[in-house]
Amino acid sequence: MSRRAESYDESDVRIRPGKGSRPRTKTRPAHENAESAMVVSVDRGRWGCTLGGDPGRRVVAMRARELGRTPIVVGDDVGVVGDLTGRPDSLARIVKVAERRTVLRRTADDTDPYERIVVANADRLLIVTAMADPPPRTGFVERALAAAYVGGLEPILCLTKTDLASPDEFVAAFEGLDLPIVHAGRTDPLDDVLTLLRGHLTALIGHSGVGKSTLVNRLVPEADRATGVVSGVGRGRHTSTQSVALPLPGDGETQRSWVVDTPGIRSFGLAHVGPDDIIDAFDDLRDAIENCPRGCTHLGAPADPECALDELEGPSHRRAMAVRHLLIAVSGGKTEEAESGPSSDST
């Protein structure tokens, strides 16, 4: 036997790390002890979460590897584990994402198949619209209404800068939808707005320059959201660049109210929304269209002269005509664009 063979032992065998004989299991931990939390901010792969919905118990978390590329957005109910102290430089892990109760979606345009989730689990949508500087755009409000109805949110129209122009003609376009309308200009009291927001998670959306961040600062004074000015040609500039959920002050121990400030929107595509999706949000109209002929678009004559919506009477007929106007606007095939510059969200 050679000298080499006599000195040979297990140290001569190179073992590759991680290549043991035990096969890798596909079983993942159940995380039954994960603490419930709500996502209140998203920033470069880190999620701010409030434990148990308590604004005072906030942690920063990363997405657990087993979740892969699961999208997590503001408003999501999640399960978190790890370091839940909330101390500086501590990091928890999001290991569960609960099924969403509602979701506000949009696409870049009406042909884009990729849906962008604006906020999850909001039960109300405050559509902030200025009456001037920048001028109001009926098409944007109609698209926001469609997204709210389809996503399960209750829409509210919030008007700002009513001292610069009368809102009467503008709001007349939405008669029949039972749409709550409130005023929230700089000098308007916010009692009516707060009454509608209490006890709810409410998302705020609007074009740049309509005064949305100014409204948020009035509702939540400690929020300190950035505000700017509208340019001389009536174009707003984005100042809110990330969605963030903020707690309304004055809540009791058992009632939590949140507002979600979102970046100013330049376009609101609805590639994921069809006519039946919108009508399905109205019980009386949903039953009526069962009598429509196959392939009916519910747009009325000349496209669909036998649409069952025309047979309705009273309040249902008024609502049907308002919804039809909404369908015509949404099916126009053109994404509503904001004529705004590259920066402020409010004035």
C-alpha positions in Angstrom: 0.0 0.0 0.0 1.3 3.4 -0.9 2.3 6.0 1.7 -0.5 8.3 0.3 -3.1 5.7 0.9 -2.0 5.0 4.4 -2.4 8.8 5.4 -5.7 9.3 3.6 -8.6 10.3 5.9 -11.9 12.3 5.8 -10.0 15.6 5.9 -8.9 14.9 2.3 -12.5 15.0 1.1 -13.8 18.5 0.2 -17.4 18.9 1.3 -19.4 21.7 -0.4 -21.3 23.9 2.1 -25.0 23.4 2.0 -24.9 20.2 0.1 -25.7 17.8 2.9 -27.5 14.5 2.4 -30.8 15.8 4.0 -33.1 17.0 1.2 -34.4 20.5 1.4 -38.0 20.6 2.7 -40.7 22.7 1.0 -42.6 23.0 4.3 -42.7 26.6 5.4 -43.4 27.8 9.0 -47.0 28.7 9.7 -46.1 31.7 11.8 -49.1 31.2 14.0 -47.7 33.7 16.5 -47.3 36.5 14.0 -48.7 39.8 15.2 -51.3 41.5 13.1 -50.4 44.9 11.7 -51.4 47.4 9.0 -49.1 48.8 6.4 -48.9 52.6 6.7 -45.9 53.4 4.4 -43.7 51.9 1.7 -40.2 53.1 0.9 -37.6 51.2 -1.1 -38.2 47.7 0.1 -39.1 48.6 3.7 -42.7 48.8 5.0 -43.8 50.8 8.0 -46.4 48.9 10.0 -48.6 49.7 13.0 -49.1 46.8 15.3 -52.7 46.1 16.1 -53.7 49.2 14.2 -52.2 51.3 17.1 -50.4 54.4 15.7 -48.1 54.4 18.7 -46.8 50.9 18.0 -44.9 51.2 14.8 -42.2 48.9 13.3 -40.2 48.8 10.1 -40.4 45.5 8.3 -39.0 43.7 5.3 -40.8 41.2 3.2 -40.1 37.6 4.1 -38.4 35.5 1.5 -41.2 33.0 1.3 -43.6 35.7 0.1 -41.5 36.1 -3.1 -42.6 39.2 -5.0 -46.1 39.3 -3.4 -47.1 43.0 -3.7 -47.6 44.8 -0.4 -49.2 48.2 -0.4 -50.5 50.8 2.1 -53.6 49.6 3.8 -52.7 45.9 3.6 -53.4 43.8 6.8 -50.2 41.7 7.4 -48.7 39.4 9.9 -45.2 40.4 11.3 -42.6 38.5 13.3 -39.1 39.2 14.5 -38.0 42.4 16.3 -41.2 44.2 17.1 -39.8 46.7 19.6 -39.7 49.5 17.0 -36.3 50.6 18.3 -34.1 52.5 15.8 -32.4 50.2 13.3 -34.6 47.3 14.3 -36.2 45.3 11.5 -39.2 42.9 11.6 -40.4 40.6 8.8 -43.8 40.5 7.0 -44.7 36.8 6.7 -48.4 37.0 5.9 -50.6 39.2 3.7 -54.4 38.9 4.4 -57.0 38.8 1.7 -58.0 42.4 0.7 -61.5 43.5 1.5 -61.4 46.4 -1.1 -58.8 47.6 -3.5 -58.3 50.8 -5.5 -56.6 50.0 -8.8 -55.6 52.0 -11.9 -53.5 51.4 -15.0 -51.2 53.8 -16.8 -53.6 54.0 -19.7 -56.6 52.2 -21.1 -54.5 49.7 -23.0 -52.0 48.9 -20.2 -52.6 45.4 -18.8 -50.6 46.0 -15.7 -52.7 47.1 -12.7 -51.3 49.4 -10.1 -52.8 49.1 -6.7 -53.1 52.5 -5.1 -54.4 51.4 -1.7 -55.8 48.3 -0.1 -58.7 47.9 2.4 -59.9 51.5 2.2 -63.6 51.7 2.6 -64.0 55.3 1.4 -62.4 57.3 -1.4 -62.2 61.1 -1.1 -61.9 62.5 -4.6 -60.3 66.0 -4.2 -61.1 68.4 -7.0 -60.4 72.1 -7.3 -62.9 74.4 -8.9 -60.2 76.5 -10.5 -56.4 76.7 -10.8 -56.2 74.0 -12.0 -59.7 73.8 -13.6 -61.9 70.8 -12.7 -61.9 67.8 -15.0 -65.2 65.8 -15.1 -63.4 62.9 -16.8 -61.0 62.3 -14.0 -63.8 62.3 -11.4 -65.8 59.9 -13.5 -62.8 57.5 -13.8 -62.2 57.7 -10.0 -65.8 57.0 -9.4 -65.7 53.9 -11.6 -62.6 52.6 -9.9 -64.2 53.2 -6.5 -67.4 51.4 -7.4 -65.6 48.4 -8.9 -63.1 48.2 -6.0 -65.8 48.3 -3.3 -65.1 51.8 -2.0 -67.7 54.4 -1.2 -66.8 57.6 -3.1 -67.0 61.1 -1.8 -66.5 64.3 -3.9 -64.5 66.9 -2.1 -64.4 70.4 -3.6 -61.6 72.9 -3.0 -61.1 76.5 -4.2 -64.8 77.1 -4.4 -64.1 80.8 -3.7 -62.6 81.0 -7.2 -65.5 79.5 -9.1 -69.0 78.2 -8.5 -69.3 74.4 -8.3 -73.0 74.2 -9.3 -72.5 73.3 -13.0 -69.7 70.9 -12.2 -71.6 68.8 -9.6 -74.7 68.7 -11.7 -72.9 66.1 -13.9 -73.1 63.6 -11.0 -76.8 63.9 -10.0 -78.4 60.5 -9.6 -75.4 58.7 -8.1 -76.2 59.6 -4.5 -72.7 61.0 -4.3 -71.9 62.8 -1.0 -70.3 66.2 -1.8 -68.3 68.3 0.7 -66.4 71.6 0.5 -62.9 71.8 1.9 -61.4 75.1 0.8 -58.8 77.0 2.9 -61.5 78.9 4.8 -64.2 76.2 4.8 -64.8 74.4 8.1 -64.0 70.7 8.0 -66.8 69.4 10.2 -68.7 67.8 7.4 -65.5 66.2 6.0 -64.5 64.8 9.5 -68.0 63.4 10.0 -67.6 61.3 6.9 -64.0 60.2 7.7 -64.5 59.2 11.3 -64.2 55.4 11.8 -63.0 54.7 8.3 -59.9 54.2 6.3 -60.2 56.8 3.6 -57.9 57.2 0.5 -57.5 60.7 -0.9 -56.8 61.1 -4.6 -56.7 64.1 -6.9 -54.7 65.8 -9.6 -51.6 67.7 -8.7 -52.3 71.2 -7.5 -55.9 70.7 -6.2 -54.9 71.3 -2.5 -54.9 67.7 -1.4 -51.8 67.9 0.8 -53.0 71.1 2.3 -56.3 69.4 3.2 -54.3 66.5 4.8 -52.3 69.0 6.9 -55.5 70.5 8.1 -57.0 67.1 9.0 -53.7 65.9 10.6 -51.7 68.9 11.7 -48.7 66.9 12.7 -48.5 65.3 9.3 -46.5 68.2 7.8 -47.1 67.1 4.2 -45.2 69.1 1.7 -47.2 71.7 -0.2 -46.4 73.9 -3.1 -47.8 76.4 -5.6 -49.5 76.1 -8.9 -47.5 77.5 -11.9 -48.6 80.5 -13.9 -50.2 78.3 -16.5 -52.4 76.4 -14.0 -50.3 73.3 -13.7 -49.8 71.5 -10.4 -46.6 70.0 -9.3 -46.2 66.7 -7.3 -45.0 67.2 -3.8 -46.4 64.0 -2.3 -44.3 61.2 -3.8 -45.2 58.3 -1.6 -48.6 57.0 -0.3 -48.8 57.2 3.5 -51.6 56.4 6.0 -52.0 59.0 8.8 -54.2 58.6 11.9 -56.9 61.2 12.4 -56.5 62.9 15.8 -59.3 62.8 18.3 -60.2 59.1 18.0 -61.1 57.1 21.1 -59.5 53.9 22.2 -61.9 51.7 20.2 -62.3 53.8 17.1 -59.4 54.2 14.6 -59.7 56.6 11.7 -57.1 56.8 8.9 -56.5 58.9 5.8 -54.2 57.8 3.1 -52.5 60.6 1.2 -51.5 59.5 -2.3 -49.3 61.2 -4.9 -51.0 63.5 -7.4 -52.3 61.5 -10.4 -51.6 62.6 -13.9 -53.5 59.7 -15.6 -56.1 57.2 -14.5 -56.4 54.3 -16.8 -59.2 51.7 -16.4 -58.0 48.8 -18.6 -59.3 46.4 -15.9 -62.8 47.8 -15.8 -65.7 46.8 -18.0 -69.3 48.1 -18.2 -70.8 45.2 -16.2 -68.2 45.7 -13.4 -69.5 49.3 -12.8 -73.2 48.4 -13.0 -72.7 45.5 -10.6 -72.0 48.0 -7.9 -75.7 49.1 -7.9 -78.2 46.5 -6.7 -81.2 47.9 -8.6 -79.2 48.1 -11.9 -77.6 44.7 -11.5 -81.0 43.1 -11.5 -82.2 45.1 -14.4 -79.4 44.2 -16.9 -80.4 40.5 -16.6 -83.0 41.4 -19.2 -80.5 43.0 -21.6 -79.7 41.3 -24.9 -76.4 39.3 -25.1 -73.4 41.6 -25.6 -75.3 44.8 -24.5 -72.9 47.6 -23.6 -75.6 49.5 -21.7 -74.7 52.7 -23.6 -78.2 53.1 -25.1 -79.2 54.0 -28.6 -77.8 53.8 -31.2 -75.3 51.2 -29.9 -77.9 49.3 -27.8 -81.5 50.4 -28.4 -82.9 47.5 -26.4 -80.9 48.1 -23.2 -83.0 47.2 -20.1 -81.8 50.3 -18.3 -84.2 52.4 -20.4 -87.2 50.6 -18.9 -86.5 51.7 -15.3 -88.5 54.4 -13.7 -88.1 56.9 -10.9 -84.9 57.1 -8.9 -83.6 53.9 -10.5 -84.0 55.5 -14.0 -82.1 58.7 -12.9 -79.3 56.5 -11.4 -79.2 54.4 -14.6 -78.8 57.5 -16.7 -76.1 58.8 -14.4 -74.3 55.5 -14.6 -74.7 55.4 -18.4 -73.0 58.8 -18.6 -70.2 57.3 -16.5 -70.0 54.3 -18.8 -69.8 56.6 -21.9 -67.0 58.6 -20.3 -65.0 55.5 -19.2 -65.5 53.6 -22.5 -64.2 56.6 -24.5 -60.9 54.9 -24.9 -58.9 57.9 -23.8 -57.1 58.1 -20.4 -57.9 61.3 -18.6 -54.6 63.2 -18.4 -53.8 66.0 -16.0 -52.3 69.0 -17.5 -49.8 69.4 -14.8 -46.1 69.9 -14.5 -43.5 67.6 -12.9 -43.7 68.6 -9.3 -46.6 70.0 -6.6 -49.5 68.2 -5.3 -51.3 71.1 -3.5 -51.5 74.8 -2.9 
